[in-house]
Amino acid sequence: MTEKIRPTHLERTAYVYVRQSTGDQVRHHQEGQQRQYALAEHAQRLGFRRTQVIDDDLGRSGSGHQERPGFARLLAAVCDGAAGAVFALEASRLARNNRDWHHLVDLCALTDTLLADYDGIYDPRQLNDRLLLGLKGTMSEFEVGLLKQRAHAVRIEMIRRGAVLWDVPAGYVRSEDHEIEMIADRQVQDAIRGVFAKFGELGSARQVTIWYREEQIPLPHLTPGTRGHEIAWKLPSIGRVRQMLKNPCYAGAFVYGRTASRTVMREERPRRSHGHHAPLGQWQILIRDHHPGYISWDEYLRNQGTLEANLARAAGERSGAAKSGPALLAGLLRCGRCGRKLQVVYSGTEGRVPRYSCAGGRVQRGTGACLNVGSLRLDDAVVARVLEAVQPVGIEAALEAGEQEAQRDDEKRRALELALEKARYQAGRAQRQYDAADPENRLVAGELETRWNHALQTVADLEARVPAATAQRPGLQPGERERLIELGADLHQLWSHPAAPVTLKKRILRTVLTEIVVDVAADPPRNLLWLHWSGGVHTQLSLPRNRPGQHGRAVSGEAVELIRELARVGNDQTIASVLNRLGYRTGHGLTWRASRVAGVRNYHGIPPCEPSPDRLTLERVAEILQVSNTVVRRLIKDEVLPARQLVSYAPWVIRREDLALPAVQAAAQAVRDGHNRPRTAPGHPELPLESST
């Protein structure tokens, strides 16, 4: 026992601190681990009766960027005065940074605690020992920094030459000389290419995921640590699809430094987080055309732009992915006053009527919205202008749509055929393994038999799906082809077709238009639109806007004036009948009823029809003349009985005094007597048989 160890030290506990930096060291560096645990016996040989081993920090780094619960327990024991000595294999086991090391040395000096290793015993209160401990801590930190610096320099130099030192994505394999090669499996190749083709068609990673899961088509997933040679087939998740679309390796590029680490101070300790994506211009190493790619670099950049635009944020400038909402211009409109993107809000009794609103006024001045415009007129006007612009290529687009539909069916069928071919190979391989096994070894034979049965079941399922996919759509029939050509010639009919998805309409609008600037003019009320086309051309539109208090569901002024005139000669039921026969509709597009006519009258202050003794209806005239309604109509048609009709189908208005006309009385008397009055052509009065000279 050395003179530095006094009885006061031996009365306390000797703490043995055991640590290894990584899990790999814990699993494979067993000799160093055993040397650290042997320090407990060394402490007992020095006279310590009680020892306690702290090994909570196995697999944790001592650089100070990671929480160490074992080191915290050790500091607590030193502060409480329970530790007589702290044993460690070397200073680097206790700490790899000067902050933790000197903090421990200071606490040991305050509580009269010794530090010990296989080289000796150190008393932090003695200047020579404290100087030596300081040098040990500095050398420990310098050592790990130097090792990391050298290893990092060598790694970066290999990466600059294009050497692949990590797992490659599914669809590639890593060779022994650290190069990337495309996998030889055609099924995997077609599956990878199919993901990018489907994204180009749908324009959304989420829609691609939904399509693959609805069609029950799996995608290849890499088994880690196999250099890309082992593939597992699973239904994709949206994270997996996004990972494939964002990986530049599929574009034939070798990239290093796409993500970076950040260090922040939290609870007075540095905390490092990884996986923060850096923009393309900040990538450390980028080697294009490094290996064969599934897509081109230009297509990769377009995909990244689409993914970035699909990320809709409340205060962002992105339009977001095309969704199924009824507002067709969502993501395209920009306020002409403050420059912000317009947001979609919903109003109406059921909350289903979309409107475009700008909240710039509330944000900047605390007032109302800059703009608030309805979507119906804006959508219709912009759609009409877009269809007018793309009409010349409508037939070509229709034929191409038919070819794409057939191509999609072929891709799905080919994926199933390749999966069936792979499944048959797996079944044959399982059979050969079963045949080669010893029948008496039932544990092995039973497992191989189960694998063979599972492979055969997979083959049977795929054999049933391939004919179904082949017979599902044999191709465009002659009638369907003519129908496509007809729809292509009339894009308005195609646009209004019930089967046309809203998301596709939005993608078409976003393809030909970059943005639309909207403003409002007061006199006369109108919406001003500036359409910015993708080719750089600008088009201005001016659309009427309802005045304050008005809405688009109001009854037309022509119908109101007609109701005003008809109210003088007929009741509400008669007016409703006339309006319906003339083809007029209410503001909501409904037919007229007496109650609706009364509502319009009351709103516009139109009085109801008041009966007048001097103004008679056709039915009343028939009662007075004691003839039928048909006779009265004939007298009016022959211009014998003067009558007035406001519009077609309106009731005839006849003055009472006109019933006393001799011609009217004679005609009525003839009918009552049973004699038919001879007809005369209208405008030609009846001439007497004798004339006087």
Buried (B, 14 or more C-beta within 10 A) or exposed (E): EEEBBBEEBBEBBBBBBBBBBEEEBBEEEEEEBEEBEEBBEBBEEBBBEBBBBBBBBBBBBBBBBBEBEBBEBBBEBBEEEBBBBBBBBBBBBBBBBBBBBBBBBEBBBEBBBBBBBEEEBBBBBEEEBBEBBBEBBBEBBEBBEEEEEEEEEEEBEEBEEBBBEEBBBBBBBBEEEBBBEBBEBEBBBBBBBBBBBBBBBBBBBBBBBBBBBEEEBBBBBBEEEEBBEEBEBEBBBBEBBBBBBBBBBBBBBBBBEBEBEEEEEEEEEBEEEEEEEEEEEEBEBBBEEBBEBBBEBEBBEEBBEBBEBBEBEEEEEEBBBBBEBBBBBBBBBBBBBBEBBBBBBBEEEEEEBBBBBBBBBEBEEEEEBBBBBBBBBBBEBBBEBBBEBEBEEBBEBBBEBBEEBBEBBEBBBBBBBBBBBBBBEBBEEBBEBBEEBEEEEEEBBEBBBEBBEEBBEBBEBBEEBBEEBBEEBEEBEEEEBEBBBEBBEEBBEBBEEEEEEBBEBBBBBBEBBBBBBBBBEEEEBBBBBBBBBEEEEEBEBEBEBEEEEEEEEBBEEEBBEBBBBBBBBBBBBBBBBBBBEBEBBBBEEEEBBBEBBBBBBEEEEBEBBEEEEEBBBBEBBBEEBEBEEEBBBBBBEBBBBBBEEBEEEBBBBBBBEBBEEEBBEEBBBBBEEEEEBEEEEEEEEEEEEEEEE
